[in-house]
Amino acid sequence: MPQSELTARRRESGAADVGGRVFNFSPGPAVLPLEVLREAQEHLLSLPGVGISVLEISHRSPAFDRILADTLSGLKSLLAVPDTHDILFVQGGASLQFSMVPMNLLRGRKEPADFVVSGTWGGLALKEARREGPVHVAWDGESNKYDRLPSDEELKLSEASSFVHITSNETIQGVQWRREPAVGDRPLVCDCSSDFLSRPIDVSRYGLIYACAQKNAGIAGVTAVIIRKDLLSRSGDTLPTMLDYRTHAKNESRANTPPVFAVYILGLVCRWLSGTIGGLSRMEEINREKASLLYDVIDRSAGFYSGHARPEFRSAMNVTFRLPDENLEKRFVAEAAKRKLVDLKGHRSVGGIRASIYNAMPREGVEALRDFMLEFQRAGG
């Protein structure tokens, strides 16, 4: 597509050259909705009726009371969180949750934690859990280079499990669960970081969900933990205070100074999802439509582009693929950047190309990448 036509379409969509913005395909921190950025910009100097910046308000102030309440309400409404579950806001990202989950749910228990290892992040969660108690690998996709997910029949679950851990979307390999695995009455724990708020999920089926915000839900600094209340009693008294889920539940996520600005942005994103988008079902439709634009190019490229994940397990969040050789991949990334299509290089551990097309990536950005892929193939690289 000619650059002039692309620029015109960006202006029509509201995604136009705002301060020289590009289409950001970064896996995280990721693109934010322009609507959210604009509102945050307006409040950066002074919150309405408060007179100070949102960056300056106290976490004990009435202003933050309202922000926290609105954010919790927005999350609860979007995900239909039942009263059986608490929503906590903690820090440290998903990487800290790799430790906090087994500290609180596994430490001191005889029943092992079952892990379904579907990619890099699931493997890292397993590594940390080994430090806290017995673990069992119910399935590991390493032999297939993590290009698929298991069927229920392939899962080798323990007879009694402290919990079963899955990663809903593997950002590096580009595979995504489209359903919950059948785990019986075992608590299902999910690292939902990279597809959180991208689609509806049945929270009642989970014992614990955790997700860092900087993919679909906001900026780095806050991690949402949605935990079934009865599981809070598993936390032992020997845990460090701030690594105990009960501490955060009792203090309504304000045992220490929370990441005020990150919680505020999460609240704005929730409002954008419910108001502008129309809810998570509509967000899922939009995300699937965007992803299909790229996967269609891959499937019709006669092998010039080769997707990593098997079609039935492809992620709607992270489209991963290879070109015939690494030199072509380097040229692809460099030439894409000239078109203002940035951060397309695959993870250093696997190489290739990765297009992260989270909630806030506009369709126009995906269309621009699709058109570039077609042109690049026609030119033979």
Sequence and secondary structure as in RCSB ss.txt:
>XXXX:A:sequence
MPQSELTARRRESGAADVGGRVFNFSPGPAVLPLEVLREAQEHLLSLPGVGISVLEISHRSPAFDRILADTLSGL
KSLLAVPDTHDILFVQGGASLQFSMVPMNLLRGRKEPADFVVSGTWGGLALKEARREGPVHVAWDGESNKYDRLP
SDEELKLSEASSFVHITSNETIQGVQWRREPAVGDRPLVCDCSSDFLSRPIDVSRYGLIYACAQKNAGIAGVTAV
IIRKDLLSRSGDTLPTMLDYRTHAKNESRANTPPVFAVYILGLVCRWLSGTIGGLSRMEEINREKASLLYDVIDR
SAGFYSGHARPEFRSAMNVTFRLPDENLEKRFVAEAAKRKLVDLKGHRSVGGIRASIYNAMPREGVEALRDFMLE
FQRAGG
>XXXX:A:secstr
  HHHHHHHHHHHT S TTS  EE  SSS    HHHHHHHHHHTT  TTT S TTT  TTSHHHHHHHHHHHHHH
HHHHT  TTEEEEEESSHHHHHHHHHHHHHTTT SS EEEEE SHHHHHHHHHHTTTS EEEEEE GGGTT S  
 GGG    SS SEEEEESEETTTTEE SS    TTS EEEE TTTTTSS   GGG SEEEEESTTTTS TT EEE
EEEGGGGGG  TTS GGG HHHHHHTTT SS   HHHHHHHHHHHHHIIIII SHHHHHHHHHHHHHHHHHHHHT
STTSSEESS GGGB SSEEEEE SSHHHHHHHHHHHHHTTEE  B  TTT SEEEE  TTS HHHHHHHHHHHHH
HHHTT 
